[in-house]
Amino acid sequence: MRRFTFLILGMLTIVLFFQNRYRVLNFVLGQDRIRHYFIHWIMRIPFFRNKFTQPAY
């Protein structure tokens, strides 16, 4: 019974997070320090770095 309750609560959490994913993402990236670390992490990935830094034609 305890496992079933944990499973139901987990699924409910995932559904609620998925429905509000953009709101959560905006809240998290609205924090200056977290946004700073996220941008530094993304810029270490060559694909994203090339996309952001390629010259505009």
All heavy atoms as atom14 arrays in JSON, in Angstrom:
{
  "sequence": "MRRFTFLILGMLTIVLFFQNRYRVLNFVLGQDRIRHYFIHWIMRIPFFRNKFTQPAY",
  "atom14_mask": [
    [1, 1, 1, 1, 1, 1, 1, 1, 0, 0, 0, 0, 0, 0],
    [1, 1, 1, 1, 1, 1, 1, 1, 1, 1, 1, 0, 0, 0],
    [1, 1, 1, 1, 1, 1, 1, 1, 1, 1, 1, 0, 0, 0],
    [1, 1, 1, 1, 1, 1, 1, 1, 1, 1, 1, 0, 0, 0],
    [1, 1, 1, 1, 1, 1, 1, 0, 0, 0, 0, 0, 0, 0],
    [1, 1, 1, 1, 1, 1, 1, 1, 1, 1, 1, 0, 0, 0],
    [1, 1, 1, 1, 1, 1, 1, 1, 0, 0, 0, 0, 0, 0],
    [1, 1, 1, 1, 1, 1, 1, 1, 0, 0, 0, 0, 0, 0],
    [1, 1, 1, 1, 1, 1, 1, 1, 0, 0, 0, 0, 0, 0],
    [1, 1, 1, 1, 0, 0, 0, 0, 0, 0, 0, 0, 0, 0],
    [1, 1, 1, 1, 1, 1, 1, 1, 0, 0, 0, 0, 0, 0],
    [1, 1, 1, 1, 1, 1, 1, 1, 0, 0, 0, 0, 0, 0],
    [1, 1, 1, 1, 1, 1, 1, 0, 0, 0, 0, 0, 0, 0],
    [1, 1, 1, 1, 1, 1, 1, 1, 0, 0, 0, 0, 0, 0],
    [1, 1, 1, 1, 1, 1, 1, 0, 0, 0, 0, 0, 0, 0],
    [1, 1, 1, 1, 1, 1, 1, 1, 0, 0, 0, 0, 0, 0],
    [1, 1, 1, 1, 1, 1, 1, 1, 1, 1, 1, 0, 0, 0],
    [1, 1, 1, 1, 1, 1, 1, 1, 1, 1, 1, 0, 0, 0],
    [1, 1, 1, 1, 1, 1, 1, 1, 1, 0, 0, 0, 0, 0],
    [1, 1, 1, 1, 1, 1, 1, 1, 0, 0, 0, 0, 0, 0],
    [1, 1, 1, 1, 1, 1, 1, 1, 1, 1, 1, 0, 0, 0],
    [1, 1, 1, 1, 1, 1, 1, 1, 1, 1, 1, 1, 0, 0],
    [1, 1, 1, 1, 1, 1, 1, 1, 1, 1, 1, 0, 0, 0],
    [1, 1, 1, 1, 1, 1, 1, 0, 0, 0, 0, 0, 0, 0],
    [1, 1, 1, 1, 1, 1, 1, 1, 0, 0, 0, 0, 0, 0],
    [1, 1, 1, 1, 1, 1, 1, 1, 0, 0, 0, 0, 0, 0],
    [1, 1, 1, 1, 1, 1, 1, 1, 1, 1, 1, 0, 0, 0],
    [1, 1, 1, 1, 1, 1, 1, 0, 0, 0, 0, 0, 0, 0],
    [1, 1, 1, 1, 1, 1, 1, 1, 0, 0, 0, 0, 0, 0],
    [1, 1, 1, 1, 0, 0, 0, 0, 0, 0, 0, 0, 0, 0],
    [1, 1, 1, 1, 1, 1, 1, 1, 1, 0, 0, 0, 0, 0],
    [1, 1, 1, 1, 1, 1, 1, 1, 0, 0, 0, 0, 0, 0],
    [1, 1, 1, 1, 1, 1, 1, 1, 1, 1, 1, 0, 0, 0],
    [1, 1, 1, 1, 1, 1, 1, 1, 0, 0, 0, 0, 0, 0],
    [1, 1, 1, 1, 1, 1, 1, 1, 1, 1, 1, 0, 0, 0],
    [1, 1, 1, 1, 1, 1, 1, 1, 1, 1, 0, 0, 0, 0],
    [1, 1, 1, 1, 1, 1, 1, 1, 1, 1, 1, 1, 0, 0],
    [1, 1, 1, 1, 1, 1, 1, 1, 1, 1, 1, 0, 0, 0],
    [1, 1, 1, 1, 1, 1, 1, 1, 0, 0, 0, 0, 0, 0],
    [1, 1, 1, 1, 1, 1, 1, 1, 1, 1, 0, 0, 0, 0],
    [1, 1, 1, 1, 1, 1, 1, 1, 1, 1, 1, 1, 1, 1],
    [1, 1, 1, 1, 1, 1, 1, 1, 0, 0, 0, 0, 0, 0],
    [1, 1, 1, 1, 1, 1, 1, 1, 0, 0, 0, 0, 0, 0],
    [1, 1, 1, 1, 1, 1, 1, 1, 1, 1, 1, 0, 0, 0],
    [1, 1, 1, 1, 1, 1, 1, 1, 0, 0, 0, 0, 0, 0],
    [1, 1, 1, 1, 1, 1, 1, 0, 0, 0, 0, 0, 0, 0],
    [1, 1, 1, 1, 1, 1, 1, 1, 1, 1, 1, 0, 0, 0],
    [1, 1, 1, 1, 1, 1, 1, 1, 1, 1, 1, 0, 0, 0],
    [1, 1, 1, 1, 1, 1, 1, 1, 1, 1, 1, 0, 0, 0],
    [1, 1, 1, 1, 1, 1, 1, 1, 0, 0, 0, 0, 0, 0],
    [1, 1, 1, 1, 1, 1, 1, 1, 1, 0, 0, 0, 0, 0],
    [1, 1, 1, 1, 1, 1, 1, 1, 1, 1, 1, 0, 0, 0],
    [1, 1, 1, 1, 1, 1, 1, 0, 0, 0, 0, 0, 0, 0],
    [1, 1, 1, 1, 1, 1, 1, 1, 1, 0, 0, 0, 0, 0],
    [1, 1, 1, 1, 1, 1, 1, 0, 0, 0, 0, 0, 0, 0],
    [1, 1, 1, 1, 1, 0, 0, 0, 0, 0, 0, 0, 0, 0],
    [1, 1, 1, 1, 1, 1, 1, 1, 1, 1, 1, 1, 0, 0]
  ],
  "atom14_positions": [
    [[0.83, -1.19, 0.0], [0.0, 0.0, 0.0], [0.87, 1.25, 0.0], [0.56, 2.22, -0.69], [-0.92, -0.04, 1.23], [-1.92, 1.07, 1.25], [-3.07, 0.82, -0.11], [-4.14, 2.17, 0.12], [0.0, 0.0, 0.0], [0.0, 0.0, 0.0], [0.0, 0.0, 0.0], [0.0, 0.0, 0.0], [0.0, 0.0, 0.0], [0.0, 0.0, 0.0]],
    [[1.95, 1.22, 0.76], [2.84, 2.38, 0.83], [3.51, 2.63, -0.52], [3.69, 3.77, -0.94], [3.88, 2.14, 1.92], [4.76, 3.31, 2.18], [5.69, 3.01, 3.33], [6.34, 4.23, 3.72], [6.79, 4.47, 4.9], [6.68, 3.56, 5.85], [7.37, 5.61, 5.19], [0.0, 0.0, 0.0], [0.0, 0.0, 0.0], [0.0, 0.0, 0.0]],
    [[3.87, 1.56, -1.19], [4.5, 1.67, -2.5], [3.52, 2.26, -3.52], [3.89, 3.07, -4.36], [4.98, 0.3, -2.94], [5.82, 0.31, -4.15], [6.32, -1.08, -4.44], [7.5, -1.02, -5.27], [8.05, -2.05, -5.81], [7.58, -3.26, -5.59], [9.12, -1.92, -6.56], [0.0, 0.0, 0.0], [0.0, 0.0, 0.0], [0.0, 0.0, 0.0]],
    [[2.28, 1.83, -3.46], [1.23, 2.34, -4.35], [1.03, 3.84, -4.14], [0.93, 4.61, -5.1], [-0.07, 1.57, -4.13], [-1.19, 2.03, -5.0], [-1.19, 1.76, -6.36], [-2.26, 2.76, -4.47], [-2.22, 2.19, -7.17], [-3.28, 3.19, -5.27], [-3.27, 2.91, -6.63], [0.0, 0.0, 0.0], [0.0, 0.0, 0.0], [0.0, 0.0, 0.0]],
    [[0.97, 4.27, -2.9], [0.81, 5.69, -2.57], [1.99, 6.49, -3.1], [1.81, 7.57, -3.68], [0.68, 5.88, -1.05], [-0.4, 5.09, -0.58], [0.43, 7.33, -0.7], [0.0, 0.0, 0.0], [0.0, 0.0, 0.0], [0.0, 0.0, 0.0], [0.0, 0.0, 0.0], [0.0, 0.0, 0.0], [0.0, 0.0, 0.0], [0.0, 0.0, 0.0]],
    [[3.2, 5.97, -2.92], [4.39, 6.65, -3.42], [4.35, 6.76, -4.94], [4.69, 7.8, -5.51], [5.64, 5.89, -2.96], [6.92, 6.53, -3.39], [7.37, 7.69, -2.76], [7.67, 6.0, -4.41], [8.55, 8.29, -3.15], [8.85, 6.6, -4.81], [9.29, 7.75, -4.17], [0.0, 0.0, 0.0], [0.0, 0.0, 0.0], [0.0, 0.0, 0.0]],
    [[3.91, 5.71, -5.6], [3.81, 5.71, -7.06], [2.8, 6.75, -7.54], [3.08, 7.52, -8.48], [3.42, 4.32, -7.56], [3.28, 4.16, -9.07], [4.63, 4.34, -9.75], [2.71, 2.8, -9.38], [0.0, 0.0, 0.0], [0.0, 0.0, 0.0], [0.0, 0.0, 0.0], [0.0, 0.0, 0.0], [0.0, 0.0, 0.0], [0.0, 0.0, 0.0]],
    [[1.64, 6.8, -6.92], [0.6, 7.77, -7.29], [1.09, 9.2, -7.06], [0.92, 10.07, -7.92], [-0.7, 7.5, -6.51], [-1.3, 6.16, -6.91], [-1.7, 8.63, -6.72], [-1.71, 6.07, -8.36], [0.0, 0.0, 0.0], [0.0, 0.0, 0.0], [0.0, 0.0, 0.0], [0.0, 0.0, 0.0], [0.0, 0.0, 0.0], [0.0, 0.0, 0.0]],
    [[1.72, 9.46, -5.91], [2.23, 10.81, -5.64], [3.33, 11.2, -6.62], [3.42, 12.35, -7.06], [2.73, 10.91, -4.2], [1.64, 10.95, -3.14], [2.27, 10.95, -1.75], [0.76, 12.17, -3.32], [0.0, 0.0, 0.0], [0.0, 0.0, 0.0], [0.0, 0.0, 0.0], [0.0, 0.0, 0.0], [0.0, 0.0, 0.0], [0.0, 0.0, 0.0]],
    [[4.18, 10.25, -6.97], [5.25, 10.51, -7.94], [4.69, 10.86, -9.31], [5.15, 11.8, -9.96], [0.0, 0.0, 0.0], [0.0, 0.0, 0.0], [0.0, 0.0, 0.0], [0.0, 0.0, 0.0], [0.0, 0.0, 0.0], [0.0, 0.0, 0.0], [0.0, 0.0, 0.0], [0.0, 0.0, 0.0], [0.0, 0.0, 0.0], [0.0, 0.0, 0.0]],
    [[3.7, 10.1, -9.75], [3.09, 10.37, -11.05], [2.37, 11.72, -11.04], [2.44, 12.46, -12.02], [2.13, 9.24, -11.41], [2.85, 7.95, -11.75], [1.75, 6.58, -12.07], [0.97, 7.11, -13.57], [0.0, 0.0, 0.0], [0.0, 0.0, 0.0], [0.0, 0.0, 0.0], [0.0, 0.0, 0.0], [0.0, 0.0, 0.0], [0.0, 0.0, 0.0]],
    [[1.7, 12.04, -9.96], [1.01, 13.32, -9.84], [2.01, 14.47, -9.88], [1.78, 15.49, -10.55], [0.2, 13.37, -8.55], [-0.62, 14.63, -8.31], [-1.68, 14.79, -9.4], [-1.27, 14.58, -6.94], [0.0, 0.0, 0.0], [0.0, 0.0, 0.0], [0.0, 0.0, 0.0], [0.0, 0.0, 0.0], [0.0, 0.0, 0.0], [0.0, 0.0, 0.0]],
    [[3.13, 14.31, -9.21], [4.19, 15.33, -9.22], [4.72, 15.54, -10.62], [4.92, 16.68, -11.07], [5.32, 14.93, -8.27], [4.79, 14.76, -6.96], [6.42, 15.97, -8.25], [0.0, 0.0, 0.0], [0.0, 0.0, 0.0], [0.0, 0.0, 0.0], [0.0, 0.0, 0.0], [0.0, 0.0, 0.0], [0.0, 0.0, 0.0], [0.0, 0.0, 0.0]],
    [[4.96, 14.45, -11.34], [5.48, 14.55, -12.71], [4.48, 15.26, -13.62], [4.85, 16.13, -14.41], [5.85, 13.16, -13.25], [7.09, 12.63, -12.52], [6.09, 13.19, -14.75], [7.4, 11.18, -12.8], [0.0, 0.0, 0.0], [0.0, 0.0, 0.0], [0.0, 0.0, 0.0], [0.0, 0.0, 0.0], [0.0, 0.0, 0.0], [0.0, 0.0, 0.0]],
    [[3.21, 14.92, -13.51], [2.17, 15.55, -14.33], [2.09, 17.04, -14.03], [2.03, 17.87, -14.95], [0.81, 14.86, -14.13], [-0.32, 15.67, -14.73], [0.83, 13.46, -14.72], [0.0, 0.0, 0.0], [0.0, 0.0, 0.0], [0.0, 0.0, 0.0], [0.0, 0.0, 0.0], [0.0, 0.0, 0.0], [0.0, 0.0, 0.0], [0.0, 0.0, 0.0]],
    [[2.08, 17.41, -12.75], [1.98, 18.83, -12.39], [3.22, 19.6, -12.85], [3.11, 20.73, -13.32], [1.79, 18.97, -10.88], [0.41, 18.56, -10.37], [0.37, 18.64, -8.85], [-0.66, 19.44, -10.97], [0.0, 0.0, 0.0], [0.0, 0.0, 0.0], [0.0, 0.0, 0.0], [0.0, 0.0, 0.0], [0.0, 0.0, 0.0], [0.0, 0.0, 0.0]],
    [[4.4, 18.98, -12.72], [5.62, 19.64, -13.18], [5.56, 19.82, -14.7], [5.92, 20.88, -15.21], [6.85, 18.82, -12.78], [8.13, 19.44, -13.26], [8.68, 20.52, -12.6], [8.77, 18.95, -14.38], [9.85, 21.1, -13.03], [9.94, 19.53, -14.83], [10.48, 20.61, -14.16], [0.0, 0.0, 0.0], [0.0, 0.0, 0.0], [0.0, 0.0, 0.0]],
    [[5.11, 18.8, -15.42], [5.05, 18.89, -16.88], [4.08, 19.97, -17.32], [4.36, 20.71, -18.27], [4.65, 17.53, -17.46], [4.71, 17.49, -18.96], [5.93, 17.42, -19.61], [3.55, 17.55, -19.71], [5.99, 17.39, -20.99], [3.6, 17.52, -21.08], [4.82, 17.44, -21.73], [0.0, 0.0, 0.0], [0.0, 0.0, 0.0], [0.0, 0.0, 0.0]],
    [[2.94, 20.08, -16.65], [1.96, 21.09, -17.02], [2.47, 22.5, -16.75], [2.08, 23.45, -17.44], [0.66, 20.87, -16.26], [-0.11, 19.67, -16.72], [-1.37, 19.45, -15.89], [-1.51, 20.0, -14.8], [-2.26, 18.63, -16.4], [0.0, 0.0, 0.0], [0.0, 0.0, 0.0], [0.0, 0.0, 0.0], [0.0, 0.0, 0.0], [0.0, 0.0, 0.0]],
    [[3.34, 22.66, -15.76], [3.84, 23.98, -15.37], [5.33, 24.14, -15.66], [6.0, 24.94, -15.02], [3.58, 24.21, -13.88], [2.11, 24.24, -13.58], [1.37, 25.01, -14.19], [1.67, 23.4, -12.67], [0.0, 0.0, 0.0], [0.0, 0.0, 0.0], [0.0, 0.0, 0.0], [0.0, 0.0, 0.0], [0.0, 0.0, 0.0], [0.0, 0.0, 0.0]],
    [[5.85, 23.38, -16.62], [7.31, 23.36, -16.85], [7.85, 24.73, -17.24], [8.93, 25.1, -16.81], [7.67, 22.3, -17.87], [7.12, 22.52, -19.25], [7.37, 21.3, -20.14], [6.84, 21.47, -21.46], [5.61, 21.17, -21.83], [4.77, 20.7, -20.95], [5.22, 21.35, -23.07], [0.0, 0.0, 0.0], [0.0, 0.0, 0.0], [0.0, 0.0, 0.0]],
    [[7.13, 25.5, -18.03], [7.63, 26.81, -18.44], [7.6, 27.8, -17.29], [8.49, 28.64, -17.17], [6.85, 27.34, -19.65], [7.01, 26.46, -20.86], [5.94, 25.78, -21.39], [8.26, 26.29, -21.44], [6.1, 24.96, -22.5], [8.43, 25.48, -22.54], [7.35, 24.81, -23.06], [7.51, 23.99, -24.15], [0.0, 0.0, 0.0], [0.0, 0.0, 0.0]],
    [[6.59, 27.72, -16.47], [6.51, 28.58, -15.29], [7.66, 28.27, -14.33], [8.3, 29.18, -13.79], [5.17, 28.38, -14.6], [4.91, 29.37, -13.51], [3.52, 29.2, -12.97], [2.55, 29.5, -14.02], [1.26, 29.24, -13.94], [0.77, 28.66, -12.88], [0.45, 29.56, -14.92], [0.0, 0.0, 0.0], [0.0, 0.0, 0.0], [0.0, 0.0, 0.0]],
    [[7.95, 26.99, -14.14], [9.05, 26.57, -13.27], [10.37, 27.02, -13.87], [11.24, 27.56, -13.17], [9.04, 25.04, -13.05], [10.3, 24.58, -12.34], [7.8, 24.62, -12.29], [0.0, 0.0, 0.0], [0.0, 0.0, 0.0], [0.0, 0.0, 0.0], [0.0, 0.0, 0.0], [0.0, 0.0, 0.0], [0.0, 0.0, 0.0], [0.0, 0.0, 0.0]],
    [[10.55, 26.82, -15.18], [11.79, 27.22, -15.85], [12.0, 28.73, -15.76], [13.12, 29.18, -15.49], [11.76, 26.77, -17.3], [13.05, 26.86, -18.08], [14.12, 25.99, -17.45], [12.82, 26.43, -19.51], [0.0, 0.0, 0.0], [0.0, 0.0, 0.0], [0.0, 0.0, 0.0], [0.0, 0.0, 0.0], [0.0, 0.0, 0.0], [0.0, 0.0, 0.0]],
    [[10.95, 29.51, -15.96], [11.07, 30.97, -15.85], [11.42, 31.39, -14.43], [12.22, 32.31, -14.23], [9.77, 31.65, -16.27], [9.61, 31.69, -17.77], [10.58, 31.61, -18.5], [8.38, 31.79, -18.21], [0.0, 0.0, 0.0], [0.0, 0.0, 0.0], [0.0, 0.0, 0.0], [0.0, 0.0, 0.0], [0.0, 0.0, 0.0], [0.0, 0.0, 0.0]],
    [[10.85, 30.7, -13.44], [11.17, 31.01, -12.05], [12.64, 30.69, -11.75], [13.35, 31.5, -11.15], [10.26, 30.24, -11.1], [10.6, 30.43, -9.66], [10.26, 31.6, -9.02], [11.29, 29.46, -8.95], [10.58, 31.81, -7.69], [11.61, 29.65, -7.63], [11.27, 30.82, -6.99], [0.0, 0.0, 0.0], [0.0, 0.0, 0.0], [0.0, 0.0, 0.0]],
    [[13.09, 29.53, -12.18], [14.47, 29.11, -11.89], [15.47, 30.0, -12.61], [16.44, 30.49, -12.02], [14.67, 27.63, -12.28], [16.14, 27.24, -12.22], [13.86, 26.73, -11.37], [0.0, 0.0, 0.0], [0.0, 0.0, 0.0], [0.0, 0.0, 0.0], [0.0, 0.0, 0.0], [0.0, 0.0, 0.0], [0.0, 0.0, 0.0], [0.0, 0.0, 0.0]],
    [[15.24, 30.25, -13.9], [16.18, 31.08, -14.65], [16.04, 32.56, -14.34], [16.85, 33.37, -14.77], [16.02, 30.83, -16.15], [16.47, 29.44, -16.61], [16.25, 29.29, -18.11], [17.91, 29.17, -16.25], [0.0, 0.0, 0.0], [0.0, 0.0, 0.0], [0.0, 0.0, 0.0], [0.0, 0.0, 0.0], [0.0, 0.0, 0.0], [0.0, 0.0, 0.0]],
    [[15.03, 32.92, -13.59], [14.89, 34.3, -13.14], [15.86, 34.65, -12.03], [16.09, 35.82, -11.74], [0.0, 0.0, 0.0], [0.0, 0.0, 0.0], [0.0, 0.0, 0.0], [0.0, 0.0, 0.0], [0.0, 0.0, 0.0], [0.0, 0.0, 0.0], [0.0, 0.0, 0.0], [0.0, 0.0, 0.0], [0.0, 0.0, 0.0], [0.0, 0.0, 0.0]],
    [[16.46, 33.64, -11.42], [17.46, 33.85, -10.38], [18.8, 34.13, -11.06], [19.27, 33.32, -11.86], [17.57, 32.62, -9.48], [16.26, 32.09, -8.98], [15.49, 33.1, -8.17], [16.05, 33.8, -7.33], [14.2, 33.19, -8.4], [0.0, 0.0, 0.0], [0.0, 0.0, 0.0], [0.0, 0.0, 0.0], [0.0, 0.0, 0.0], [0.0, 0.0, 0.0]],
    [[19.41, 35.26, -10.76], [20.62, 35.69, -11.45], [21.75, 34.65, -11.39], [22.38, 34.35, -12.4], [21.13, 37.01, -10.88], [20.22, 38.16, -11.22], [19.51, 38.06, -12.25], [20.22, 39.15, -10.47], [0.0, 0.0, 0.0], [0.0, 0.0, 0.0], [0.0, 0.0, 0.0], [0.0, 0.0, 0.0], [0.0, 0.0, 0.0], [0.0, 0.0, 0.0]],
    [[22.0, 34.12, -10.21], [23.12, 33.19, -10.03], [22.91, 31.9, -10.81], [23.82, 31.4, -11.46], [23.28, 32.9, -8.54], [24.6, 32.4, -8.13], [25.67, 33.31, -8.58], [26.51, 33.73, -7.49], [27.61, 34.39, -7.67], [28.01, 34.71, -8.87], [28.33, 34.76, -6.66], [0.0, 0.0, 0.0], [0.0, 0.0, 0.0], [0.0, 0.0, 0.0]],
    [[21.7, 31.37, -10.76], [21.4, 30.13, -11.48], [21.48, 30.36, -12.98], [22.02, 29.52, -13.72], [20.02, 29.59, -11.07], [20.04, 29.19, -9.59], [19.62, 28.41, -11.94], [18.69, 28.81, -9.05], [0.0, 0.0, 0.0], [0.0, 0.0, 0.0], [0.0, 0.0, 0.0], [0.0, 0.0, 0.0], [0.0, 0.0, 0.0], [0.0, 0.0, 0.0]],
    [[20.96, 31.49, -13.47], [21.03, 31.79, -14.9], [22.48, 31.91, -15.34], [22.86, 31.41, -16.41], [20.26, 33.08, -15.19], [20.21, 33.39, -16.67], [19.34, 34.6, -16.99], [19.73, 35.77, -16.25], [18.94, 36.43, -15.41], [17.71, 36.02, -15.21], [19.37, 37.5, -14.78], [0.0, 0.0, 0.0], [0.0, 0.0, 0.0], [0.0, 0.0, 0.0]],
    [[23.32, 32.53, -14.53], [24.74, 32.68, -14.83], [25.41, 31.31, -14.99], [26.12, 31.07, -15.97], [25.4, 33.47, -13.7], [26.87, 33.6, -13.83], [27.46, 34.51, -14.68], [27.88, 32.94, -13.22], [28.77, 34.4, -14.58], [29.04, 33.44, -13.7], [0.0, 0.0, 0.0], [0.0, 0.0, 0.0], [0.0, 0.0, 0.0], [0.0, 0.0, 0.0]],
    [[25.18, 30.41, -14.04], [25.77, 29.07, -14.12], [25.22, 28.29, -15.3], [25.95, 27.56, -15.97], [25.54, 28.29, -12.83], [26.36, 28.81, -11.68], [25.76, 29.09, -10.46], [27.72, 29.03, -11.8], [26.5, 29.58, -9.4], [28.47, 29.52, -10.76], [27.86, 29.79, -9.55], [28.59, 30.26, -8.51], [0.0, 0.0, 0.0], [0.0, 0.0, 0.0]],
    [[23.93, 28.42, -15.59], [23.31, 27.71, -16.7], [23.91, 28.16, -18.03], [24.23, 27.33, -18.89], [21.8, 27.95, -16.7], [21.08, 27.28, -17.82], [20.86, 25.91, -17.8], [20.62, 28.0, -18.91], [20.21, 25.28, -18.84], [19.97, 27.38, -19.95], [19.75, 26.02, -19.91], [0.0, 0.0, 0.0], [0.0, 0.0, 0.0], [0.0, 0.0, 0.0]],
    [[24.11, 29.45, -18.22], [24.68, 29.96, -19.46], [26.11, 29.49, -19.62], [26.53, 29.07, -20.7], [24.56, 31.5, -19.52], [23.1, 31.88, -19.68], [25.4, 32.07, -20.66], [22.81, 33.35, -19.56], [0.0, 0.0, 0.0], [0.0, 0.0, 0.0], [0.0, 0.0, 0.0], [0.0, 0.0, 0.0], [0.0, 0.0, 0.0], [0.0, 0.0, 0.0]],
    [[26.89, 29.52, -18.54], [28.26, 29.03, -18.61], [28.3, 27.54, -18.96], [29.15, 27.1, -19.73], [29.0, 29.28, -17.3], [29.54, 30.67, -17.22], [30.71, 31.06, -17.79], [29.03, 31.78, -16.65], [30.92, 32.33, -17.57], [29.89, 32.81, -16.88], [0.0, 0.0, 0.0], [0.0, 0.0, 0.0], [0.0, 0.0, 0.0], [0.0, 0.0, 0.0]],
    [[27.37, 26.77, -18.41], [27.33, 25.34, -18.69], [26.95, 25.09, -20.15], [27.56, 24.26, -20.83], [26.32, 24.67, -17.75], [26.15, 23.22, -18.01], [27.03, 22.23, -17.72], [25.03, 22.6, -18.64], [26.51, 21.03, -18.12], [25.29, 21.22, -18.68], [23.83, 23.07, -19.14], [24.39, 20.31, -19.22], [22.94, 22.17, -19.69], [23.22, 20.82, -19.72]],
    [[25.96, 25.83, -20.66], [25.53, 25.66, -22.06], [26.65, 26.05, -23.02], [26.86, 25.4, -24.03], [24.26, 26.5, -22.33], [23.05, 25.83, -21.7], [24.02, 26.69, -23.81], [22.63, 24.53, -22.35], [0.0, 0.0, 0.0], [0.0, 0.0, 0.0], [0.0, 0.0, 0.0], [0.0, 0.0, 0.0], [0.0, 0.0, 0.0], [0.0, 0.0, 0.0]],
    [[27.38, 27.11, -22.7], [28.43, 27.57, -23.61], [29.63, 26.61, -23.66], [30.47, 26.75, -24.53], [28.88, 28.97, -23.23], [27.8, 30.02, -23.45], [27.17, 30.07, -25.12], [28.35, 31.13, -25.87], [0.0, 0.0, 0.0], [0.0, 0.0, 0.0], [0.0, 0.0, 0.0], [0.0, 0.0, 0.0], [0.0, 0.0, 0.0], [0.0, 0.0, 0.0]],
    [[29.69, 25.64, -22.79], [30.75, 24.62, -22.86], [30.43, 23.55, -23.89], [31.31, 22.79, -24.28], [30.94, 23.96, -21.5], [31.54, 24.86, -20.48], [31.73, 24.13, -19.19], [32.25, 25.03, -18.18], [32.46, 24.68, -16.94], [32.18, 23.47, -16.53], [32.93, 25.56, -16.08], [0.0, 0.0, 0.0], [0.0, 0.0, 0.0], [0.0, 0.0, 0.0]],
    [[29.19, 23.48, -24.34], [28.78, 22.49, -25.33], [29.0, 23.09, -26.72], [28.41, 24.13, -27.05], [27.3, 22.11, -25.12], [27.09, 21.56, -23.71], [26.86, 21.09, -26.17], [25.63, 21.35, -23.33], [0.0, 0.0, 0.0], [0.0, 0.0, 0.0], [0.0, 0.0, 0.0], [0.0, 0.0, 0.0], [0.0, 0.0, 0.0], [0.0, 0.0, 0.0]],
    [[29.87, 22.47, -27.54], [30.24, 23.07, -28.83], [29.06, 23.4, -29.74], [29.06, 24.44, -30.39], [31.13, 22.01, -29.47], [31.69, 21.23, -28.33], [30.62, 21.24, -27.28], [0.0, 0.0, 0.0], [0.0, 0.0, 0.0], [0.0, 0.0, 0.0], [0.0, 0.0, 0.0], [0.0, 0.0, 0.0], [0.0, 0.0, 0.0], [0.0, 0.0, 0.0]],
    [[28.06, 22.54, -29.82], [26.91, 22.81, -30.7], [26.24, 24.12, -30.34], [25.99, 24.97, -31.2], [25.91, 21.65, -30.61], [24.64, 21.92, -31.36], [24.59, 21.8, -32.74], [23.48, 22.3, -30.69], [23.41, 22.05, -33.43], [22.3, 22.55, -31.37], [22.28, 22.42, -32.75], [0.0, 0.0, 0.0], [0.0, 0.0, 0.0], [0.0, 0.0, 0.0]],
    [[25.94, 24.34, -29.06], [25.27, 25.57, -28.63], [26.2, 26.77, -28.75], [25.77, 27.86, -29.15], [24.76, 25.43, -27.2], [23.61, 24.48, -27.07], [23.77, 23.26, -26.46], [22.37, 24.82, -27.57], [22.71, 22.38, -26.35], [21.3, 23.95, -27.46], [21.47, 22.72, -26.85], [0.0, 0.0, 0.0], [0.0, 0.0, 0.0], [0.0, 0.0, 0.0]],
    [[27.47, 26.59, -28.42], [28.42, 27.69, -28.52], [28.51, 28.18, -29.96], [28.5, 29.38, -30.22], [29.78, 27.25, -28.01], [30.79, 28.39, -27.98], [32.11, 27.98, -27.38], [32.72, 26.88, -28.12], [33.07, 25.71, -27.57], [32.87, 25.48, -26.3], [33.61, 24.77, -28.31], [0.0, 0.0, 0.0], [0.0, 0.0, 0.0], [0.0, 0.0, 0.0]],
    [[28.56, 27.25, -30.92], [28.64, 27.64, -32.33], [27.36, 28.34, -32.79], [27.41, 29.29, -33.56], [28.92, 26.42, -33.21], [30.3, 25.87, -32.98], [31.19, 26.57, -32.48], [30.49, 24.61, -33.31], [0.0, 0.0, 0.0], [0.0, 0.0, 0.0], [0.0, 0.0, 0.0], [0.0, 0.0, 0.0], [0.0, 0.0, 0.0], [0.0, 0.0, 0.0]],
    [[26.22, 27.87, -32.32], [24.95, 28.49, -32.7], [24.83, 29.92, -32.17], [24.31, 30.81, -32.83], [23.76, 27.67, -32.19], [23.55, 26.39, -32.93], [23.07, 26.67, -34.33], [22.74, 25.38, -35.05], [22.41, 25.6, -36.44], [0.0, 0.0, 0.0], [0.0, 0.0, 0.0], [0.0, 0.0, 0.0], [0.0, 0.0, 0.0], [0.0, 0.0, 0.0]],
    [[25.3, 30.15, -30.94], [25.19, 31.48, -30.35], [26.24, 32.45, -30.85], [26.02, 33.65, -30.89], [25.28, 31.39, -28.82], [24.03, 30.9, -28.16], [24.03, 29.74, -27.44], [22.85, 31.61, -28.28], [22.86, 29.29, -26.83], [21.69, 31.18, -27.68], [21.7, 30.0, -26.96], [0.0, 0.0, 0.0], [0.0, 0.0, 0.0], [0.0, 0.0, 0.0]],
    [[27.4, 31.94, -31.22], [28.51, 32.84, -31.57], [28.76, 32.96, -33.06], [29.66, 33.68, -33.45], [29.8, 32.39, -30.88], [30.11, 31.06, -31.29], [29.67, 32.46, -29.37], [0.0, 0.0, 0.0], [0.0, 0.0, 0.0], [0.0, 0.0, 0.0], [0.0, 0.0, 0.0], [0.0, 0.0, 0.0], [0.0, 0.0, 0.0], [0.0, 0.0, 0.0]],
    [[27.99, 32.28, -33.91], [28.23, 32.4, -35.35], [27.82, 33.79, -35.82], [26.88, 34.37, -35.3], [27.47, 31.32, -36.11], [25.97, 31.47, -36.13], [25.3, 30.35, -36.85], [25.96, 29.49, -37.41], [23.99, 30.35, -36.86], [0.0, 0.0, 0.0], [0.0, 0.0, 0.0], [0.0, 0.0, 0.0], [0.0, 0.0, 0.0], [0.0, 0.0, 0.0]],
    [[28.56, 34.31, -36.77], [28.24, 35.67, -37.24], [26.9, 35.69, -38.0], [26.53, 34.74, -38.67], [29.38, 36.02, -38.2], [29.97, 34.71, -38.58], [29.71, 33.75, -37.47], [0.0, 0.0, 0.0], [0.0, 0.0, 0.0], [0.0, 0.0, 0.0], [0.0, 0.0, 0.0], [0.0, 0.0, 0.0], [0.0, 0.0, 0.0], [0.0, 0.0, 0.0]],
    [[26.19, 36.79, -37.87], [24.91, 36.95, -38.58], [25.18, 37.43, -39.99], [26.0, 38.32, -40.22], [24.05, 37.97, -37.84], [0.0, 0.0, 0.0], [0.0, 0.0, 0.0], [0.0, 0.0, 0.0], [0.0, 0.0, 0.0], [0.0, 0.0, 0.0], [0.0, 0.0, 0.0], [0.0, 0.0, 0.0], [0.0, 0.0, 0.0], [0.0, 0.0, 0.0]],
    [[24.51, 36.84, -40.96], [24.71, 37.21, -42.36], [23.54, 37.99, -42.87], [22.44, 37.79, -42.62], [24.92, 35.96, -43.22], [26.19, 35.24, -42.91], [26.18, 34.02, -42.27], [27.41, 35.81, -43.26], [27.33, 33.34, -41.99], [28.59, 35.13, -42.96], [28.55, 33.91, -42.34], [29.71, 33.26, -42.05], [0.0, 0.0, 0.0], [0.0, 0.0, 0.0]]
  ]
}
